[in-house]
Amino acid sequence: MTELVLTLISAALLNNFVLHWPLGVDPLLAGSRRQVHALGLATTCLMLVTGVIGYLIWHWLLVPLQLQALHLFVFLPLSVLLIAPILKLLTHALPDWPFDGLWPLLLGNAGVLGLALINAQNDRGLLQATALSIGAGLGFWLVLSLFNDLRERTADNDIPLPFRGLPIDLIGAGLIAVTFLGFSGLIKT
């Protein structure tokens, strides 16, 4: 049980898919301010479902049939095909949340595919894959929320002209990454 909690915390804070691994940066920079939590929840759900189903396909189908070389050709369509049902389910479950227009952001999120590949490569069990999937989704949501807050704080400030827009966003993402680097001593393996 302790190992599952450590995996969850490690995926959310230490080995964050946006800051540590440069996966999922596109939705971070392109997300609108009103859809931050909807994008975070949709990405967390997509990572959870894709990570678990991808692990099951890897462990019960690809490895027994010795088709491990096809893992990319299996995980990529899996992550793409799960976007529409998850968005539909979330829209019905939470009708007040703005899930419309999230399709391209979820499609361009390389963190979902990266998570499925990492789960297959680690091969530590279904519970470990589930904990890693939840931790990665929650870590993405946390970074997305922090980045949105940073954008709102810098929107009204007097920023020099060459640094407005994307440059100040990238500087802010770098500072958030350095902040998360401070968590590296939290868990010793």
C-alpha positions, 0 to 999 in steps of 0.5 A: 500500500505504501508503494502505491501511495509513493508511486502516486505522489511521485507521479504527481510531484517528482516525475511530473509528466509536464515538468519532468518529462516534457509531455503534455506541454501543448495543452498547458500553453494552449488551454483557455482560462475558463476550461482549466479544471475541465481540461484537468479532469478530462485529462486525469480520466483519460490518463486513468482509462488509457493507462489501465486499458493499455496495461491490460492490453500489453499484459494480456494480449501483446506479451502472450502473442509476442507482439511487443513491437506493436505497442505504439500502434496499439496505444496511440489509437487506444488513446485517441478512440477513448477521448470522445466517450470520456468527454461524453461521459463527463458532459453527462456527469457534470453538465455545468463544466465547459467540456466543449472544445477539449477534443484537440487539447486532449488529442495533442496531449502526448502525456497520455500516450507516454503514460501508456508506454511507461506503464508497459515498460515498467510492468509492475502490476495493475495497481501500480499502473493505476496509481501511476495513471492517477498520479500523472493525471493529478500532477497534470491538473496541478501544473495546469492550475498553477500555470493558469494562476501564474498567467492571471497574475502576469496578465495585468503586470507591466511586462516588457514588450519582447517578453509578452505572450509566449516568452513569459509563459515559457519563463513561468513554466521554467520557474514552476519546473524549478519549484517542482525540482525542490520536491526531488528530495521528498522520496528516497528510493 
